[in-house]
Amino acid sequence: MTRNLILAMACTCLVSISATAFAGQISWWVTEPGFKNAQELAAKFEKANPGITIKLQSNPYGGLEGKTMIALRSGQPPDIMEVQTSWVPSYIATNTLEPIGETIAGTTPLDQFLPAAISSASVDGKLYAMPFQAESLAMIYRKDLYRQAGLDPDKPPQTWDEMIKVSQALTKVSGGKAQFGYGIAGGGPEGEGNTLYRSLPYLWMAGGGILSDDGKTVIVNSPDSVRGISFYTDMYTKYKVAPPSTLENGGLELRRLFMSGAIANYQGTPTELERFQADAPSLEYGVSIMPHPEGKQTAALLGGWAFIVPAKRANKDDTLKLVAFLATTENVGFYTRSFPTIDAALKLPRFADPRLDGFKEMLKYGRQQPAVPGWLQITGIYYRHVQEILIGDATPQQAMDAAAKEISDVIKK
Amino acid sequence: MQAHPRLQAPAAFVLPALLLLAVFVAYPVVSTIWLSFTDDLGQFVGTDNYAAIAASARSLRALRNTVYFVGVSVAAQLLLGTVAGIILNEKFHGQAIARALTLVPWVVPGIVGAMTWAWMFHTDYGVINAILLRLGVISTSVRWLSDPAIVLPSLIAVNVWKMFPFVAIMVLAGLQGIPKSLYEAAQIDGASFWHEVWYITLPQLRPILTSVTLLLVIAGVNSITIIYSMTRGGPADRSLITSIQIFVEAFQYFNFHTASALSLLFFVVSTMIIVIYITVDNRKRAAQE
């Protein structure tokens, strides 16, 4: 702990050094994958606004959530920062963010943005972030393996019952190489977030969830929620159509298994398509919606990225100019690494690939995570108990009852 | 009063070092203690944070895992390291290469080694299962990192692999300091190889092994890298150790107050273990002399 505190202090020192602002200079934090495009945008902005320069800093994804929090609390943050939309509520809670809704609306009316992305970054009608990227997972499946199993590769499963049947038909464990129908996430280094994104939508589809909409009641052990989590975990514990490595698999591991043909279905992000292009260009795959209970709608957990602007900065006016510049349909469409939050930007040529249609469809059913303090701890508890089910030490009902008890304690705090 | 001017110069010399210590050691320690007795609003809450830890089943599991992980790791590291050190001290063909290769695990950055092991251990595409299946040693894939009964032994194996070269190199250094005359005298008395190891080598190595054990225990209780990068303490906390629990509380959940209380408890327990170890060792040594 002592060492960690020293680390935190050292970070704070670094932050304050790197973020010291000069008049006419905007310091802008971006993430590593966005750095090249940010450089291009910065050059354009500087050309249009002589006298203002932009100092870019590229940050790796790892630890960014905490780094941003420390920067905000240090009182010396950079002028504008790129963060995940789901982190924004906890940053709003520090009372250090500038409301930027009016600035954005000056460029693009807010009703043209994805409503879920806007609402999750708003408190009391004030918008504290500019969401530019939104994505949902979709079901990616191997057309060649479907054909081998005698299934129609153009008719992927739409309902839970179909999903179970198709996964069973695609599972072959005896003789030669083992093949499994549906690879679910249940562990690995990135397992916590990966499992949440892949399992929580099933709870929603069934009518359940982790918390009620107002964030005050724990519903993770309601009959609907238990039905949702059972559908997910049954793939491994009951139907055995998920591979033995399930408790070690996150998104990255699943992609490797999918490319090698060890699994025929898995839930992936739009960015996976670029990886297939690079690593396995001849892969024959399709993208479909996540299956839903008969007669109900599908659902997805919305992921995405946004820009935030700390309040009380000396060169705020310059920064707001940059926000207005970034909020154009064209720039949002250019900077996003998956899909843009502005509907009109989806018509740009870069989003025309028909294989993206499954993801675009899922985007319509995207829901935000509840904006409650301690959400990360709550999802940590949820994840741990999902693993208890997968290990086989608890039934879904027992595990979710135990999770509900722990989550209630967090909410009470 | 005469000593006064003579004291000033040394005091001035150590001042910069003391200042650094104050900023980077004393301040964090004091602030950790303070944090552990307060809440988010800065209010003094007495021992509430400690009570919350004591009541949590998670802390108990982490503590059990820590004791198991460190205990078995250190024992295996000492055994393997000492054997390796003794072998490397013998003259044989290719001795220099063997000595260099032994050091590789220790030199490889922890995170790189851990990630490589994680891939090798993977149930479905890992090379370890592939080899064992082909050789017919196992008939179904072993879940090295996700079977609750196997995950800690797997992580201990990686930890032993990582640290035994350190023991080996320390033992090797110690062996070269043992006078040859002791062995010659023993040989004249008709001692076998095992007699030499038991009655000369190990007693002569004792001071080195004592310090090495201490260093291994300290490294063991703090070994976040291997476990965190391979399993994050999972599945379902089956490989969670206390140092990771502290890290997660503080830097993922931002519960700095609980984390501070936990680290203080951790500090007290670790210190007690070390003090007991040193005391027992000193007593044994005194008894022998």
HADDOCK unambig.tbl for C-alpha pairs under 7 A between the chains (distance, minus, plus):
assign (segid A and resid 1 and name CA) (segid B and resid 263 and name CA) 5.63 0.50 0.50
assign (segid A and resid 2 and name CA) (segid B and resid 28 and name CA) 5.88 0.50 0.50
assign (segid A and resid 2 and name CA) (segid B and resid 29 and name CA) 6.18 0.50 0.50
assign (segid A and resid 5 and name CA) (segid B and resid 28 and name CA) 6.22 0.50 0.50
assign (segid A and resid 6 and name CA) (segid B and resid 24 and name CA) 6.35 0.50 0.50
assign (segid A and resid 6 and name CA) (segid B and resid 28 and name CA) 6.76 0.50 0.50
assign (segid A and resid 66 and name CA) (segid B and resid 251 and name CA) 6.62 0.50 0.50
assign (segid A and resid 187 and name CA) (segid B and resid 235 and name CA) 6.75 0.50 0.50
assign (segid A and resid 188 and name CA) (segid B and resid 231 and name CA) 5.77 0.50 0.50
assign (segid A and resid 189 and name CA) (segid B and resid 229 and name CA) 6.07 0.50 0.50
assign (segid A and resid 189 and name CA) (segid B and resid 230 and name CA) 6.11 0.50 0.50
assign (segid A and resid 189 and name CA) (segid B and resid 231 and name CA) 5.76 0.50 0.50
assign (segid A and resid 189 and name CA) (segid B and resid 232 and name CA) 5.93 0.50 0.50
assign (segid A and resid 244 and name CA) (segid B and resid 123 and name CA) 6.68 0.50 0.50
assign (segid A and resid 245 and name CA) (segid B and resid 122 and name CA) 6.93 0.50 0.50
assign (segid A and resid 245 and name CA) (segid B and resid 123 and name CA) 4.94 0.50 0.50
assign (segid A and resid 245 and name CA) (segid B and resid 124 and name CA) 5.84 0.50 0.50
assign (segid A and resid 245 and name CA) (segid B and resid 143 and name CA) 6.66 0.50 0.50
assign (segid A and resid 247 and name CA) (segid B and resid 146 and name CA) 5.56 0.50 0.50
assign (segid A and resid 247 and name CA) (segid B and resid 235 and name CA) 6.76 0.50 0.50
assign (segid A and resid 248 and name CA) (segid B and resid 145 and name CA) 6.95 0.50 0.50
assign (segid A and resid 248 and name CA) (segid B and resid 146 and name CA) 6.30 0.50 0.50
assign (segid A and resid 374 and name CA) (segid B and resid 253 and name CA) 6.88 0.50 0.50
assign (segid A and resid 376 and name CA) (segid B and resid 253 and name CA) 6.39 0.50 0.50
assign (segid A and resid 377 and name CA) (segid B and resid 253 and name CA) 5.68 0.50 0.50
assign (segid A and resid 384 and name CA) (segid B and resid 236 and name CA) 4.57 0.50 0.50
assign (segid A and resid 385 and name CA) (segid B and resid 236 and name CA) 6.68 0.50 0.50
assign (segid A and resid 387 and name CA) (segid B and resid 235 and name CA) 6.03 0.50 0.50
assign (segid A and resid 387 and name CA) (segid B and resid 236 and name CA) 5.31 0.50 0.50
assign (segid A and resid 388 and name CA) (segid B and resid 236 and name CA) 5.85 0.50 0.50
